[in-house]
Amino acid sequence: MVLETQDVAQWHAQLRRLRAGEERIDWAMTRIDVLCGRLVHPTTYRLSLFVPDPAHDPDREHRDRSWS
């Protein structure tokens, strides 16, 4: 997870910094969640990046089976 906040101003500021920064983010690999608040739970903004699990790489499984 890159960011989780309940402050909408902080949320927008962080997104602006990420877009303007030198480190490029693959936005196709991001997940943006807005967890809508209720009386008891405030609205929460969350930005996550997908990180593939190399242990479940289908190409690796194919290469491993080719040696049998």
ZATIDREN-839160 format. One record per atom (N, C-alpha, C): residue number from 1; residue in one letter; atom name; x, y, z. Coordinates in steps of 0.2 Angstrom, whole numbers, m for minus. Layout:
BEGIN
k	r	a	X	Y	Z
NUM	A	CA	X	Y	Z
...
This chain:
BEGIN
k	r	a	X	Y	Z
1	M	N	4	m6	0
1	M	CA	0	0	0
1	M	C	5	6	0
2	V	N	3	11	m4
2	V	CA	7	17	m5
2	V	C	4	22	0
3	L	N	m3	23	0
3	L	CA	m5	28	5
3	L	C	m12	26	7
4	E	N	m14	28	13
4	E	CA	m21	27	16
4	E	C	m22	33	21
5	T	N	m27	36	19
5	T	CA	m28	42	23
5	T	C	m36	44	24
6	Q	N	m38	47	28
6	Q	CA	m45	50	29
6	Q	C	m45	57	27
7	D	N	m40	60	26
7	D	CA	m39	67	24
7	D	C	m39	68	17
8	V	N	m45	71	14
8	V	CA	m45	71	7
8	V	C	m40	76	4
9	A	N	m38	81	7
9	A	CA	m33	86	5
9	A	C	m26	82	5
10	Q	N	m25	78	10
10	Q	CA	m18	74	10
10	Q	C	m18	70	4
11	W	N	m24	66	2
11	W	CA	m25	62	m3
11	W	C	m23	65	m10
12	H	N	m26	71	m11
12	H	CA	m25	74	m17
12	H	C	m18	77	m18
13	A	N	m15	79	m12
13	A	CA	m8	82	m12
13	A	C	m3	76	m14
14	Q	N	m4	70	m11
14	Q	CA	0	64	m12
14	Q	C	m1	62	m20
15	L	N	m7	62	m22
15	L	CA	m7	60	m29
15	L	C	m4	65	m34
16	R	N	m4	71	m32
16	R	CA	0	76	m36
16	R	C	7	75	m36
17	R	N	10	74	m30
17	R	CA	17	72	m29
17	R	C	19	66	m33
18	L	N	15	61	m33
18	L	CA	17	55	m37
18	L	C	17	56	m44
19	R	N	12	60	m47
19	R	CA	12	62	m54
19	R	C	17	66	m56
20	A	N	20	70	m52
20	A	CA	25	75	m54
20	A	C	32	73	m52
21	G	N	32	67	m48
21	G	CA	39	65	m46
21	G	C	43	61	m52
22	E	N	49	61	m50
22	E	CA	54	58	m55
22	E	C	52	50	m56
23	E	N	51	47	m50
23	E	CA	49	40	m51
23	E	C	42	39	m54
24	R	N	43	35	m60
24	R	CA	37	34	m64
24	R	C	33	28	m61
25	I	N	26	29	m60
25	I	CA	22	23	m58
25	I	C	18	21	m64
26	D	N	17	14	m64
26	D	CA	13	11	m69
26	D	C	6	11	m66
27	W	N	2	16	m69
27	W	CA	m4	17	m66
27	W	C	m9	12	m68
28	A	N	m7	8	m73
28	A	CA	m11	2	m74
28	A	C	m11	m4	m69
29	M	N	m6	m3	m65
29	M	CA	m4	m8	m60
29	M	C	m6	m5	m53
30	T	N	m10	0	m53
30	T	CA	m12	3	m46
30	T	C	m20	2	m45
31	R	N	m21	2	m39
31	R	CA	m28	1	m37
31	R	C	m30	7	m32
32	I	N	m35	11	m34
32	I	CA	m38	16	m30
32	I	C	m44	14	m27
33	D	N	m45	15	m20
33	D	CA	m51	13	m17
33	D	C	m53	19	m13
34	V	N	m60	20	m13
34	V	CA	m63	25	m9
34	V	C	m68	22	m5
35	L	N	m66	20	2
35	L	CA	m71	17	6
35	L	C	m75	22	9
36	C	N	m82	21	7
36	C	CA	m87	26	9
36	C	C	m88	26	16
37	G	N	m88	32	19
37	G	CA	m89	32	27
37	G	C	m97	31	29
38	R	N	m98	30	35
38	R	CA	m104	30	38
38	R	C	m104	34	44
39	L	N	m109	33	48
39	L	CA	m108	37	55
39	L	C	m103	35	59
40	V	N	m101	29	59
40	V	CA	m96	26	64
40	V	C	m89	26	60
41	H	N	m89	25	54
41	H	CA	m82	24	50
41	H	C	m82	30	45
42	P	N	m76	34	46
42	P	CA	m75	40	41
42	P	C	m73	37	34
43	T	N	m74	41	29
43	T	CA	m72	39	22
43	T	C	m64	38	22
44	T	N	m62	33	19
44	T	CA	m55	32	19
44	T	C	m53	31	11
45	Y	N	m47	34	10
45	Y	CA	m44	34	3
45	Y	C	m38	30	3
46	R	N	m37	25	m2
46	R	CA	m32	21	m2
46	R	C	m29	20	m9
47	L	N	m22	20	m9
47	L	CA	m19	19	m16
47	L	C	m14	13	m15
48	S	N	m15	8	m19
48	S	CA	m11	2	m18
48	S	C	m8	1	m25
49	L	N	m2	m3	m25
49	L	CA	2	m5	m31
49	L	C	2	m12	m31
50	F	N	0	m15	m37
50	F	CA	0	m23	m38
50	F	C	7	m25	m38
51	V	N	9	m30	m34
51	V	CA	16	m33	m35
51	V	C	15	m40	m36
52	P	N	17	m42	m42
52	P	CA	16	m49	m44
52	P	C	20	m54	m39
53	D	N	17	m60	m38
53	D	CA	20	m65	m34
53	D	C	24	m69	m38
54	P	N	31	m69	m38
54	P	CA	35	m73	m42
54	P	C	34	m81	m41
55	A	N	32	m83	m36
55	A	CA	31	m90	m34
55	A	C	25	m92	m39
56	H	N	21	m88	m41
56	H	CA	15	m90	m45
56	H	C	15	m87	m52
57	D	N	21	m87	m55
57	D	CA	23	m85	m61
57	D	C	21	m90	m66
58	P	N	16	m90	m71
58	P	CA	14	m95	m75
58	P	C	20	m97	m80
59	D	N	24	m92	m82
59	D	CA	30	m93	m86
59	D	C	35	m98	m83
60	R	N	36	m97	m77
60	R	CA	41	m101	m73
60	R	C	38	m108	m72
61	E	N	31	m109	m71
61	E	CA	29	m115	m70
61	E	C	30	m119	m77
62	H	N	29	m116	m82
62	H	CA	29	m119	m89
62	H	C	37	m121	m90
63	R	N	41	m117	m88
63	R	CA	48	m118	m89
63	R	C	50	m124	m84
64	D	N	47	m124	m78
64	D	CA	49	m130	m74
64	D	C	46	m137	m76
65	R	N	41	m137	m79
65	R	CA	38	m143	m82
65	R	C	41	m145	m88
66	S	N	45	m141	m92
66	S	CA	48	m143	m98
66	S	C	54	m147	m97
67	W	N	57	m147	m91
67	W	CA	62	m151	m89
67	W	C	60	m158	m88
68	S	N	54	m160	m87
68	S	CA	52	m167	m85
68	S	C	53	m172	m91
